Amino acid sequence: MDRPGAYSLADLKRFPSRTQITRHTCEEGWSAIGEWTGVALSRVLEAAGILPGARFVNFYPFDDIADSIDMVAALHPQTILAYGMNGRDLSIAHGAPVHLRVERQLGYKSVKYLRRIVVTDEFDDLGELGPLQNGWSWYVGI
């Protein structure tokens, strides 16, 4: 990142918001439709200054998991940092303070309780925190 920094929830809410109604497809076989409001991840990445070699975005939540997506998925307009659901502030049960929504992949790519984002030019399997060591696929497009 050319201009890395910290963004509070209030900072994220100052970006132009996007509201989308999408189906969450869970890897466990259930699905649900919800209305999500947040900022497009692409806007935050652009504000931080994506370097030309950036290929992957790693996400670290407040719990003991982590995940990543490629830059194509990160820049998709439906990939958002959600802070609202169904017209209300996002609840803890649904991933507050910020829930990454990756609508074109299975649900576990949509990381809850987001704490930190790292953009990199090299793939990182994220070790013990990552999906591969825990029996999950890295790419799970729907």
C-alpha positions as CSV (number, residue, x, y, z in Angstrom):
1,M,0.0,0.0,0.0
2,D,1.3,3.4,-0.9
3,R,-0.6,5.1,2.0
4,P,-1.3,2.5,4.7
5,G,-3.3,3.6,7.6
6,A,-5.9,2.8,10.2
7,Y,-9.6,3.3,9.5
8,S,-12.1,3.5,12.4
9,L,-15.7,2.5,11.9
10,A,-16.5,6.2,11.7
11,D,-13.9,6.6,9.0
12,L,-15.5,3.7,7.0
13,K,-18.9,5.3,7.3
14,R,-17.6,8.5,5.7
15,F,-16.9,6.7,2.4
16,P,-19.8,6.5,-0.1
17,S,-21.9,3.6,1.1
18,R,-23.4,0.7,-0.9
19,T,-26.5,-1.3,0.0
20,Q,-27.1,-4.7,-1.6
21,I,-29.5,-7.5,-1.2
22,T,-27.7,-10.8,-1.7
23,R,-27.9,-14.4,-0.8
24,H,-25.5,-15.8,1.7
25,T,-24.6,-19.4,0.6
26,C,-23.2,-21.3,3.5
27,E,-20.8,-24.2,3.1
28,E,-23.0,-26.1,5.5
29,G,-25.8,-26.2,3.0
30,W,-28.1,-23.4,4.1
31,S,-28.7,-20.0,2.6
32,A,-30.3,-16.7,3.6
33,I,-31.0,-13.4,1.9
34,G,-30.0,-10.2,3.6
35,E,-29.5,-6.5,3.0
36,W,-26.0,-5.4,3.7
37,T,-24.7,-1.8,3.9
38,G,-21.1,-0.8,3.8
39,V,-18.3,0.6,1.8
40,A,-16.9,-1.1,-1.3
41,L,-13.6,-2.7,-0.4
42,S,-12.2,-1.2,-3.6
43,R,-12.8,2.3,-2.3
44,V,-10.8,1.7,0.9
45,L,-8.0,0.0,-1.0
46,E,-7.8,2.9,-3.5
47,A,-7.7,5.4,-0.6
48,A,-4.8,3.4,0.9
49,G,-3.0,3.3,-2.5
50,I,-2.9,-0.1,-4.2
51,L,0.6,-0.7,-5.5
52,P,0.8,-2.2,-9.1
53,G,2.1,-5.6,-7.9
54,A,-0.7,-6.2,-5.4
55,R,-2.3,-9.6,-6.0
56,F,-3.9,-10.7,-2.7
57,V,-5.7,-9.3,0.3
58,N,-5.5,-11.0,3.7
59,F,-8.1,-10.5,6.3
60,Y,-7.5,-10.9,10.1
61,P,-10.5,-10.8,12.4
62,F,-10.7,-10.5,16.2
63,D,-11.1,-14.3,16.5
64,D,-8.7,-17.1,15.7
65,I,-9.1,-17.4,11.9
66,A,-7.9,-15.5,8.9
67,D,-8.6,-15.7,5.1
68,S,-7.7,-14.1,1.9
69,I,-9.0,-13.3,-1.6
70,D,-7.3,-12.3,-4.8
71,M,-7.4,-8.8,-6.1
72,V,-10.0,-9.6,-8.7
73,A,-12.5,-10.6,-5.9
74,A,-11.4,-7.6,-3.8
75,L,-12.1,-5.1,-6.5
76,H,-15.5,-6.5,-7.4
77,P,-18.3,-4.0,-6.6
78,Q,-20.2,-6.4,-4.4
79,T,-17.2,-7.1,-2.1
80,I,-17.9,-4.7,0.7
81,L,-16.9,-3.9,4.3
82,A,-20.4,-4.2,5.8
83,Y,-21.3,-2.3,8.9
84,G,-25.1,-2.5,8.5
85,M,-27.6,-5.3,7.9
86,N,-31.3,-5.1,7.1
87,G,-31.4,-1.4,7.8
88,R,-29.7,-1.5,11.2
89,D,-26.2,-1.3,12.6
90,L,-24.5,-4.6,12.3
91,S,-24.9,-6.8,15.4
92,I,-22.2,-8.8,17.0
93,A,-23.9,-12.0,16.0
94,H,-23.6,-10.9,12.3
95,G,-20.0,-9.9,12.5
96,A,-19.7,-6.4,14.0
97,P,-17.9,-4.1,13.9
98,V,-17.2,-4.9,10.3
99,H,-18.1,-8.0,8.2
100,L,-16.3,-8.5,4.9
101,R,-18.9,-9.6,2.4
102,V,-17.5,-11.6,-0.6
103,E,-20.8,-12.3,-2.4
104,R,-19.4,-14.3,-5.3
105,Q,-17.9,-17.0,-3.0
106,L,-19.2,-19.3,-0.3
107,G,-20.0,-17.8,3.1
108,Y,-16.8,-18.6,5.0
109,K,-14.9,-16.2,2.7
110,S,-17.0,-13.4,4.3
111,V,-14.9,-12.8,7.4
112,K,-16.7,-11.6,10.5
113,Y,-15.3,-9.3,13.2
114,L,-12.7,-7.7,10.9
115,R,-9.7,-6.2,12.6
116,R,-7.0,-5.8,10.0
117,I,-6.4,-6.0,6.2
118,V,-3.1,-6.6,4.6
119,V,-2.5,-6.3,0.8
120,T,0.4,-8.3,-0.6
121,D,2.0,-9.3,-3.8
122,E,2.6,-12.9,-2.7
123,F,0.2,-15.7,-1.7
124,D,0.2,-16.5,2.0
125,D,-1.6,-19.6,3.3
126,L,-2.0,-17.8,6.6
127,G,-0.6,-20.7,8.6
128,E,-2.7,-22.2,11.4
129,L,-5.2,-19.4,11.0
130,G,-5.8,-20.0,7.3
131,P,-8.5,-22.1,5.6
132,L,-6.1,-24.6,4.0
133,Q,-4.7,-26.0,7.3
134,N,-8.3,-26.2,8.6
135,G,-9.6,-28.4,5.7
136,W,-11.2,-25.6,3.6
137,S,-10.6,-24.6,0.0
138,W,-8.9,-21.3,-0.7
139,Y,-11.2,-20.4,-3.7
140,V,-14.9,-21.3,-3.4
141,G,-16.7,-19.4,-6.1
142,I,-20.4,-19.8,-6.6
